[in-house]
Amino acid sequence: MPFPKSKKRPFMQRKRHHVTDESGWVHVVPALKHIQSTNHKVSQLQSLGTTEYAPLRDVAERRQRYDRAWRDSECCEQLLQIIEEDLLPLRHIYIEKCVCLGLGSFTHGRESSRYQLSALIWILQVLGKNYDIKEVVFQDPAFTKSDVRHLQSMNYNVLDSPLAFEKVDRQTFLFAPHLDHNQYARALEKDLPALCIGNEVESLIEMPTEIGDREKATLQYFSKKVVSKPMPRLELDPWCIFTHIYWMKDLQPRLRQKQDLLRIATLYTLESYWVASFDASASESTLSELSELSELTVRTTTPIVSTIQADLLSDRLSEKEQGPG
């Protein structure tokens, strides 16, 4: 008696495709197709820019779980140390906006996009302690309407391509991990950001054929103007691999050194004048000369120094009024 033929399970073929949308963005997406008989329809990939909705509350609750996972990670702790020790003390860095490119859909896409979004929100909170970040913009044609609604609910702006590229300038934090290399170079072409978290530039420059001369020149110029550190590894997800943190070099260290010397000289001159003014034995000519010099230095220094001067003078007057003991 012949055995009944068992139904064959559809074979699952896993590949990755590079999909280019109308705006020129290149997306690496998984292609899952059930190879079946002609009597069954072949399942189709979800198209880019899908209009499907996910409840805003569900998206927020899921994002909060990823937020907690990120904050509890060793990667988060190590990144905080880099920001606090290497970035925040720099006086030539100022950030007033953030541009995020190529995040991907965090409601209908890959898990890496959710970890990246949680990391970005945390980074903005840390930077916000030192910088007045007035604008945060996102751009990715892969965003669904659910993505857009959720970002807008957090007071972030979502722009159509290529508007976000025009936003990048010297006061920008550019967040673009694993962005296509051509789009990465395009983001750096107009101006260089103050801070950037993105692909390791050196490896992109060494790519033999996949990058054009113009894009390579842009990345080479960028690499000469920045200081970099590798992104700490995240055990939960591989998005930090081949990702670096870049910030602008101080392009005018000698000028800043002269400014520091001027501030020190200014404070020393004023301190000498204030000390002499409280000294009954000081001659009128000495007081007159120091007074003229102090007025000159006040007019030629920055408001920051003026504030320090005012504080010192207030302290001196308080000490004089209170008297000894």
Secondary structure, 3 states (H helix, E strand, C coil): CCCCCCCCCCEEEEEEEEEECCCCCEEEEEEEEEECCCCCCCCCCCCCCCCCCCCHHHHHHHHHHHHHHHHCCHHHHHHHHHHHHHHCCCCCCCCCEEEEECCCCCCCCCHHHHHHHHHHHHHHHHHCCCCCCCEEEEECCCCCHHHHHHHHHCCCEECCCCHHHHHCCCCEEEEECCCCHHHHHHHHHCCCCCEEEEECHHHHHCCCCCCCHHHHHHHHHHHHCEEEEECCCCCCCHHHCCEEEEEECCCCHHHHHHHHHHHHHHHHHHHHHHHHHCCCCCCHHHHHHHHHHHHHHHHCCCHHHHHHHHHHHHHHHHHHHHCCC
